[in-house]
Amino acid sequence: ETFEIMRPADVGLSGTSLPLGKHSGRAALRAKLEELGFELADNQLKDVFVRFKELADRKKEVFDDDLIALLRDAAGGEQNDHVKLKSLKVVCGTEGPQQAVMVLDVDGVEKSADVTGDGPVDATFKAIKEIFPMSSRLQLYQVHAVTEGTDAQATVSVRLEEDGKIATGQSSDTDTVVASAKAYINALNRLLVRREKSAPGADVKEVKYTDAS
């Protein structure tokens, strides 16, 4: 009633399709998610709503694909992760060197690195490896835009391999480098779970993650 000058039915539409924005509330978000086929419990909606508001502050409009990307990130979770991204600052441009200044939370302890590389993503990945050294090898790095426009979210996929164990991570953000860092860390945490499960004498209790697909 506030934003529509006529009813959708007046022009042959079956329902409202207003895009969500920074002024949209929790009820509007829940209605849109239900329209997309997602039913969330109150605690899940609370987490997604926080992420939605952060995104809406950076984007003029939040599209359906943006919401699906948010749900994928929320499903991954960070509660039990060994490594979490606290902050990231990159310097890039035509005049090098490209630099990444990063702070990670490693099992509750903050550690930092200041690294240069061949581009901001390379510097970012090197910073992660400097803070948390591993013998893993990067098998895949893939970026695609979730929606159109210069403020579109980028979804980044990263696949790591270590001693025959493979883990894939994915993350979305309007900042491609931030999405890259989160995707790499997501894959790293999954690889650590696989390492722990295969260690001698390890508890074989199942650890479940929700894949981005």
Secondary structure, 3 states (H helix, E strand, C coil): CCCCCCCHHHHCCCCCCCCECCCCCHHHHHHHHHHCCCCCCHHHHHHHHHHHHHHHCCCCCECHHHHHHHHHHHHHCCCCCCEEEEEEEEECCCCCCEEEEEEEEECCEEEEEEEEECCHHHHHHHHHHHHCCCCCEEEEEEEEECCCCCCCCEEEEEEEEECCEEEEEEEEECCHHHHHHHHHHHHHHHHHHHHHHHCCCCCCCCCCCCCCC
